[in-house]
Amino acid sequence: MQATHARNQTMWTEAFKDAVLELDPRFLPPKLAAAQAAIEDRLLETGFDGGPDLEEVMKLEDAKRTIMLLWHQEQT
């Protein structure tokens, strides 16, 4: 279970970094969508893999807000 937890945590963090560091506006929307999906998936998983890791949940919520802010900036 630890390996799965680590892999899932790595997946959302990599998707998040990929989106946040994207400089080309043509590639930003799909990366934002991928990061948002990975974050939402991991938030759902945190309730199923032995109880939520509160530190990770806080990081996920911060990342979710950052992605939403980037979406908003992308729309304007």
N, C-alpha and C positions, 0 to 999 in steps of 0.2 A: 504494500500500500504506500510506503514511503517513496518508492521509485515513481509511482503514478502521480503522487502529490507533487513531487519535484518536477516531473515532466510537464504537468498541467500548469504549474506556476511559471515555468520557463516559457511555455507557449504563449500565455497572455502577455508576459513582460516583453517578449520578443516582438509580438504584434504591435504592442503599444509603442515600443522604441522605434520600430519601423515607420509607424505613422507620424510620430512626433518629429522625427528627424528628416522626413520627406520635404524636400525643397521645391520640387517640381509640381506645380498645381494640377497638372494633368494626371499625376499618379496619386495625389492625396485622397480623393474620395474613396477609391476602393481600399486603400490602406486604413482609412478611418473606419470604414465599414467592417473590415476584418478585425481591427482592434476592438471595436465595440462588441462584436459578436464573441470574441475570445474572452473579453472581460465579463460579459453577461453569462457566458457558459461557466466560467470559473466561479462567479458568484453563486450560481445554482449548485455547483459541485461542492462548495464549502459546507453546505448543510448535510452532505451525504458521505463525506469521508472522515467520520470520526469527530464531528463537531467543528465549528468554525474557528479558524486561527484568526483571532481578532486583529492582529497586526496585518495579516494579509488582507482581511476584509477592509480595513482602513485604506490600505494601498490601492485596492481595487476600486473603492469608492472615489478616491482622489483621481485615479486614472480615468474613471468614467466621467467625472466632471471635466477633466482636461479634454477628453475626446469631444464632449458636448460643446465646449467652448470653441474648439477648432472647427467643428461642424458649423457653428454659428458664424464664425469669421469667414468660413468658406462660402457661406450663403450671401454675405454682404459684399 
